[in-house]
Amino acid sequence: MKRRLLYDRNDAETLIIRPKEVYDGALPSGNSVAALTLLKLYALTKKDIYRAQAGSLFGCFSSSVAQAPYAHSFYYPPWTGSARPLEIVLEGADDDPTINKMLKVMYKYFIPVKT
């Protein structure tokens, strides 16, 4: 049985350029998420390739972000370096009441860059 494609790329319009979105609307753009993820990967692995790829993203969009930082709310923190992961280490037994209190305090606040 031959499959019927709902979308045939041969029928698609040819694009002059492929747009790269960095504008953050109700949802963050894919490039904003990628930049933050690459910096987190670098922080966890210390592999320079991740930092270099994030740097490439910053180079592509830096003029746009500089002109309208309010339109790039998710992209702006990694671009400025304020999205460096915050590493929190709690050492102790799982059933330690002090550790559990500290975890409750930590999870009470939204810290998007915590590791």
C-alpha positions in Angstrom: 0.0 0.0 0.0 1.4 3.4 -1.0 1.4 6.1 1.6 -0.1 9.4 0.7 1.7 12.4 2.0 -0.3 15.3 3.4 2.5 17.7 2.5 4.8 17.3 -0.4 7.9 19.4 -0.2 8.1 19.5 -4.0 4.9 21.6 -4.0 6.3 24.0 -1.4 7.3 27.6 -2.1 11.0 28.2 -2.4 12.3 30.5 0.3 14.8 33.2 -0.5 16.1 33.0 3.1 15.4 30.7 6.1 14.2 33.0 8.9 15.8 32.6 12.3 13.5 33.8 15.0 14.9 35.2 18.2 11.9 37.3 19.2 10.3 36.0 22.3 6.6 36.2 22.4 4.2 34.2 24.6 6.7 31.3 24.1 10.4 31.7 23.9 12.0 31.4 20.5 13.9 28.2 19.7 17.1 30.1 19.4 16.6 31.6 22.9 16.1 28.1 24.4 19.0 26.8 22.4 21.4 29.5 23.8 20.4 28.8 27.4 20.6 25.1 26.9 24.1 25.3 25.3 25.3 27.4 28.2 23.9 24.9 30.7 25.6 22.1 28.8 28.9 23.9 28.9 28.5 24.5 32.7 27.9 20.8 33.3 30.4 19.3 30.9 33.0 22.1 30.4 33.1 21.2 26.7 34.1 24.3 24.7 32.0 23.3 21.7 28.8 24.2 23.6 30.1 27.6 24.6 31.3 28.3 21.0 27.9 27.4 19.6 26.2 29.7 22.1 28.6 32.4 21.1 27.6 31.9 17.5 24.0 32.4 18.4 24.9 35.6 20.3 26.8 36.9 17.3 23.8 36.3 15.0 21.3 38.1 17.1 23.3 40.6 19.2 22.2 43.7 17.2 18.6 42.8 17.4 18.8 42.2 21.1 20.7 45.4 21.7 18.0 47.4 19.8 15.0 45.9 21.6 16.0 43.9 24.8 12.3 44.0 26.0 11.4 41.8 22.9 14.0 39.2 23.8 13.1 38.4 27.4 14.2 34.7 27.3 17.3 35.4 25.2 18.6 38.4 27.1 19.8 36.6 30.3 22.1 34.1 28.5 23.3 36.9 26.2 24.3 39.1 29.2 25.8 36.2 31.2 23.1 36.5 34.0 21.9 33.0 33.1 24.9 31.2 34.4 23.7 28.1 36.2 23.5 28.4 39.9 24.9 25.2 41.3 23.3 24.3 44.6 24.7 21.4 46.6 23.1 19.9 49.7 25.0 17.2 51.3 23.3 14.8 53.7 21.0 11.9 54.1 17.7 11.8 52.2 15.7 11.6 55.5 17.7 14.4 57.2 15.2 17.0 58.5 17.6 19.9 57.9 18.1 18.8 54.3 14.3 18.6 53.8 13.8 22.1 55.3 16.5 23.5 53.0 14.8 21.8 50.0 11.5 23.3 50.9 13.0 26.7 51.0 14.8 26.2 47.7 11.7 25.0 45.9 9.6 27.8 47.3 11.3 30.3 44.9 11.5 30.2 41.2 15.2 30.0 40.2 15.2 29.0 36.5 19.0 28.6 36.3 19.5 26.3 39.3 21.3 23.1 38.9 
